[in-house]
């Protein structure tokens, strides 16, 4: 599943980060690296962007960019 499809309040573990060149580097620099737990906190009224909780901070990300991140649902 990709990060843009994760429901609000659901925890997941990042399994892979896609994208090309600068986009992939930017995602990794923001802390979106494999084996990191991430949670969707909010979605904007029109559906884009989404707010994530990752490594203890809030991060807003466009859905287009979130489609490049593969996640696996985290069992609590």
HUURZI-V336286 format. One record per pair of residues at least 12 apart in sequence whose C-alpha atoms are under 8 Angstrom apart, sorted by the first residue. I is the first residue (numbers start at 1). GAP is how many residues later the second one is. D is the distance in Angstrom with one decimal. If there is no record, write none. Layout:
I,GAP,D
I,GAP,D
This chain:
1,69,5.8
1,70,5.6
1,71,6.6
2,64,7.0
2,65,5.4
2,66,7.0
2,67,5.6
2,68,4.5
2,69,5.6
3,63,5.2
3,64,6.0
3,65,7.7
3,66,5.6
3,67,6.2
3,68,6.0
4,46,8.0
4,59,5.5
4,60,7.9
4,62,5.1
4,63,5.5
6,34,6.9
7,33,6.8
8,31,7.5
8,32,4.9
8,33,5.7
8,34,6.4
8,35,7.7
9,30,6.1
9,31,5.6
9,32,5.8
10,29,5.7
10,30,6.4
10,63,7.6
10,64,7.9
11,26,6.7
11,27,5.8
11,28,4.6
11,29,7.4
11,62,6.3
11,63,5.4
11,64,7.8
12,25,5.6
12,26,5.5
12,27,6.3
12,59,5.9
12,60,5.4
12,61,4.2
12,62,4.3
13,21,7.4
13,22,5.6
13,23,5.5
13,24,4.5
13,25,6.2
13,58,5.4
13,59,5.3
13,60,6.4
13,61,5.8
14,18,7.3
14,19,6.7
14,20,4.8
14,21,5.3
14,22,5.5
14,23,6.5
14,24,7.2
14,55,7.0
14,56,5.9
14,57,4.3
14,58,6.5
15,19,4.9
15,20,6.0
15,54,7.7
15,55,5.5
15,56,5.2
15,57,6.6
16,17,7.5
16,18,5.6
16,53,6.0
16,54,5.0
16,55,7.1
17,15,7.6
17,16,6.8
17,17,7.0
17,51,6.1
17,52,4.7
17,53,6.3
18,50,4.8
18,51,6.0
18,52,7.8
19,49,5.7
31,23,7.3
31,24,7.2
32,22,7.5
36,18,7.6
36,19,7.6
37,17,6.5
37,18,7.5
37,37,7.7
38,14,6.7
38,15,5.8
38,16,4.9
38,17,7.6
39,13,5.5
39,14,5.2
39,15,6.8
40,12,4.5
40,13,6.4
41,12,6.4
48,14,5.9
48,15,6.0
49,12,5.5
49,13,4.4
49,14,5.9
50,12,6.3
50,13,6.7
